[in-house]
Amino acid sequence: MAAPAKPAARKARPAPQPARSDMRPVIWVALAIFLADQALKYVVVQMLDLDRVRSIDVFPPWLNLRMAWNQGVNFGLMASDTDIMRWVLIGVALVICTWVWIWVWRAGLGRFARISAGLLIGGALGNVVDRVLYGAVADFLNMSLPGWQNPYSFNVADISIFAGALGLVLMPQPKTTETPAPAKPRTQRTAPKPPARPAPKAPSPPPARPRQPDLFAPADQQGRDGDGKPG
C-alpha cells in the first residue's frame, strides 16, 4: 500500500522591493543638455573662431560672446594651472553625478526632481568633456547691463548645473500619509433605570364577623330546632 503523499510546503513570499524611480527622464534631459552644450561650443569656438577673435557682439550690452577658458569651477573658483587640479575637478564632478543618480533612483522622487537631476548631470558631464579635451572649460556667454560690464562668462552647461541644483533644493516634498490610529469603540451610556415602584398591595378582606345562630332555622330531621334542643 502506497504511503500518503506529503502536502507541498508553501514557498515563502519574497519581501516587497522598495519603489525605484523611472530614470528615463533623467537620461533624456541629461543627453539633450550634453549634446546642446557640446554643439554650441563647437560652433562658437571652432566655426566662429571665438578663441582667436575673443569677442563678438550679438545684442549689446545684453548678450555678447566673450571667450574665456575656465580652469576652476564657477566664477573661476579653485582655478589652477597645475594638471592635478584639473583631474581633481573631473573626479569631483563624476562623483557628484554618480551620487545624484543613485539618490534619485533609490528615493523614488517625482518628475520635477528627475528633470532637475538630468539638468545637473548633463551640464556637469559637458564641462567634464571640456576639461578632458582642452584642459579647461570653454565659457563664451556674457550678459551685461547698460553702464555695467559683466567680467564673467559662462556656458550652457553652467546654466544647466545651476538650474538643476536649484530644482533639487526646491523640489516639492512628497506628502506623507499617516495611517490614523484605530478608533476606540465607544461605550454607549445608558440612562440609569428608575427604581421599581412596589406593586400596590391588595386590600386585606375585613375580618369575618361571628355568625349568630338563626333563630328561625328549620328543625332537622330528628326534630331538633336551631338551638339543638328537641322540639
PyMOL commands that set and color helices and strands:
alter all, ss='L'
color gray80, all
select helices_A, chain A and resi 24-47+50-53+74-76+83-107+111-134+156-169
alter helices_A, ss='H'
color red, helices_A
select strands_A, chain A and resi 55-59+63-70+137-142
alter strands_A, ss='S'
color yellow, strands_A
deselect
rebuild
show_as cartoon
